[in-house]
Amino acid sequence: MNMAIDEALTRKCIDSENTPATIRFYTWKETSCSIGYFQKMKDVLKAPNNKGIPVVRRPTGGGIVYHGNDITFSIVKKRMQPNRQENITSFYKLIGKSLLRGLERLGFTCTFYLPEEESHRSDKERKPLNNRPSQQSFCSVTPAKYDIMIAGSKVAGYAARKSQGAVLCQGYLDVHKRWKEQYKDSREKAINLLFDNLASSFKNVFGITLTSSQLTEEEMRLALKFRDKKYACDEWNYRK
């Protein structure tokens, strides 16, 4: 259903001239696994932690992401005009800045992952993020530019997909273990604090006005259609 809602919001953005950009923060009812659009299911099934966990294929790229204690988010916006180039890397940087500011306000020390800086580190200084070939399928251990790092480990990543008239970006943030160690708050309190801080940070970094809203009846109808005919089906999830 989470994937279906994101696609429904994207479809509405494409079809309607007046649909505003959307930022959606959400969690998961049970431990789940989302996989990238291009991932091969045989690699996913080899992963040691996947037994008995529901798996859904995202409409965006990237690797395996385990959900349960993370905050997941999606951003849907109109594409640039035909005569302007859509700069996805700059888009990722703005997302990363939003996450950095929100986390720093809550007392976390975090940084961007910048490959050019990593390449200048000595082997001794560089943390082995991908020390096993099988780990390369996992989003959490394969950082990309402007992902968020804490103490050398990736805690947030994102991937975008451009369609005919809109851009959908899906991302995750997982600081549950560090939050528990640092604050010992309940998961619900932690989630609410993160929601509030992230919403404020996205608003300030992107220079936008945010209005809280629920899905419209049409968006919910579209989401249920996409769930039943796509994301709940093996034909989609096991397609590669």
C-alpha positions in Angstrom: 0.0 0.0 0.0 2.9 2.4 0.7 4.2 2.0 -2.8 0.7 2.3 -4.3 0.1 5.6 -2.5 3.4 7.0 -3.8 2.4 6.0 -7.3 -1.1 7.4 -7.0 0.4 10.8 -5.9 2.7 10.7 -8.8 -0.1 9.9 -11.3 -2.2 12.8 -9.9 0.8 15.1 -10.2 1.2 14.1 -13.9 -2.5 14.3 -14.7 -3.5 17.6 -13.0 -2.1 21.0 -13.7 -3.0 22.3 -10.2 -1.7 19.4 -8.1 1.0 20.7 -5.7 4.2 19.0 -4.9 3.9 16.4 -2.1 6.2 15.3 0.7 4.9 12.2 2.5 6.4 10.7 5.6 5.3 7.2 6.6 6.2 4.1 8.6 5.4 0.4 8.2 2.9 -1.8 10.1 5.3 -4.8 10.1 8.8 -5.6 9.3 9.1 -5.5 5.6 11.6 -5.3 2.7 11.5 -3.1 -0.3 13.7 -3.7 -3.3 14.8 -1.5 -6.2 13.0 -1.4 -9.5 16.0 -3.0 -11.3 17.0 -5.6 -8.7 17.0 -9.3 -9.6 14.8 -11.3 -7.3 17.4 -14.2 -7.2 19.8 -11.8 -5.5 17.1 -10.7 -3.0 16.2 -14.3 -2.1 19.8 -15.0 -1.3 19.8 -12.4 1.4 20.0 -14.1 4.8 17.3 -12.0 6.5 14.6 -12.2 4.0 12.8 -15.4 5.1 9.2 -14.8 6.0 9.4 -11.0 5.4 7.0 -9.4 3.0 8.9 -8.0 -0.1 7.7 -5.3 -2.4 9.4 -3.9 -5.5 9.7 -0.1 -5.5 9.0 2.0 -8.6 12.4 3.7 -7.9 15.9 2.2 -8.0 18.4 1.4 -5.3 19.0 -1.7 -3.2 17.3 -3.8 -0.5 15.9 -1.7 2.4 14.5 -3.3 5.5 11.7 -1.3 7.0 10.2 -1.4 10.5 12.0 1.1 12.6 12.8 3.6 9.9 11.0 6.6 8.6 10.3 6.4 4.9 9.5 9.4 2.8 8.5 10.3 -0.7 8.6 13.5 -2.7 6.5 14.0 -5.8 6.9 17.1 -8.0 6.4 18.3 -11.5 9.3 17.9 -13.9 11.2 21.0 -15.1 10.0 22.7 -18.3 11.2 20.9 -21.5 13.8 23.6 -22.1 15.3 23.1 -18.6 17.5 20.2 -17.5 16.3 18.2 -14.4 19.3 18.1 -12.1 18.6 15.0 -9.9 22.0 15.3 -8.1 21.1 18.8 -6.9 17.7 17.5 -5.9 19.5 14.8 -3.7 21.7 17.5 -2.2 18.6 19.5 -1.1 17.1 16.4 0.4 20.3 15.6 2.2 20.6 19.1 3.6 17.0 18.8 4.9 17.8 15.5 6.7 21.1 16.9 8.0 19.5 19.9 9.6 16.6 17.9 11.1 19.0 15.4 12.6 21.5 18.0 13.9 18.7 19.9 15.6 18.0 16.6 17.5 21.6 16.3 18.6 23.0 13.9 16.0 26.4 14.5 14.4 26.1 13.5 10.8 27.7 14.2 7.4 27.1 13.8 3.7 28.7 10.9 1.9 31.0 12.4 -0.7 32.8 9.8 -2.9 35.5 12.3 -3.9 36.4 12.7 -0.2 36.3 9.0 0.5 38.7 8.3 -2.4 41.3 10.5 -0.6 41.2 8.6 2.6 43.9 6.0 3.4 42.8 2.3 3.6 43.3 2.5 7.3 40.9 5.5 7.6 38.3 4.2 5.2 35.5 2.1 6.8 34.9 -1.1 4.8 31.3 -0.4 3.8 31.1 -3.2 1.2 33.3 -5.9 2.6 31.4 -8.7 1.0 30.1 -8.9 -2.6 26.7 -10.0 -1.4 26.3 -6.7 0.5 26.2 -4.7 -2.6 22.5 -5.5 -3.0 21.8 -3.7 0.3 21.0 0.0 0.2 22.2 0.5 3.7 25.8 -0.5 3.0 26.2 1.1 -0.5 26.2 4.8 0.0 25.8 7.2 -2.9 26.6 10.9 -3.1 24.7 13.0 -0.6 23.5 10.1 1.5 23.6 10.7 5.2 26.3 9.1 7.4 26.7 8.8 11.1 30.0 7.5 12.5 30.9 6.0 9.1 27.6 4.1 8.6 24.8 5.1 6.2 21.5 6.0 7.9 19.6 7.6 5.0 19.4 7.1 1.3 17.1 8.0 -1.6 16.5 7.3 -5.3 14.4 9.2 -7.8 12.6 8.2 -11.0 11.6 10.6 -13.7 8.4 9.9 -15.6 6.6 11.7 -18.4 5.6 14.7 -16.3 6.7 14.2 -12.7 9.6 13.1 -10.5 9.1 10.6 -7.7 11.8 10.3 -5.1 11.7 7.7 -2.3 14.0 7.6 0.6 14.5 6.3 4.1 16.0 7.4 7.4 16.9 4.8 10.1 18.4 6.2 13.4 16.2 4.0 15.7 19.1 2.2 17.4 21.1 5.4 17.9 18.0 7.2 19.2 17.3 4.5 21.6 20.8 4.5 23.0 20.9 8.3 23.2 17.4 9.3 24.4 15.7 6.1 25.5 12.3 7.5 24.2 9.5 5.3 23.0 9.4 4.6 19.3 6.2 6.6 18.9 7.7 9.7 20.6 10.9 9.4 18.5 8.9 9.1 15.2 6.8 12.2 16.0 9.9 14.2 16.9 11.6 13.2 13.7 8.4 13.9 11.6 8.2 17.4 13.1 11.8 18.2 12.6 12.1 16.8 9.1 9.0 18.6 7.9 10.4 21.9 9.3 13.8 21.3 7.7 12.4 20.4 4.3 10.3 23.6 4.4 13.3 25.8 5.2 15.8 24.2 2.8 13.5 24.0 -0.2 11.9 27.4 0.6 8.4 26.1 0.4 5.1 26.3 2.3 3.8 23.0 3.7 0.1 22.3 4.2 -0.9 19.1 6.1 -3.5 17.0 4.3 -5.0 13.6 3.9 -5.3 11.6 0.7 -8.3 12.6 -1.4 -11.0 10.1 -2.3 -9.6 9.9 -5.8 -6.0 9.4 -4.6 -7.1 6.6 -2.3 -9.1 5.0 -5.1 -6.0 5.1 -7.4 -3.8 3.7 -4.6 -6.1 0.8 -4.0 -6.1 0.0 -7.7 -2.3 0.1 -7.9 -2.0 -2.0 -4.8 -4.4 -4.7 -6.0 -3.2 -4.8 -9.6 0.5 -4.2 -9.1 2.3 -4.1 -5.8 0.4 -7.0 -4.2 1.1 -9.2 -7.3 4.0 -11.6 -7.8 4.0 -10.5 -11.5 5.3 -7.1 -10.4 7.4 -8.0 -7.3 9.1 -11.1 -9.0 9.3 -9.6 -12.5 13.1 -9.7 -12.7 
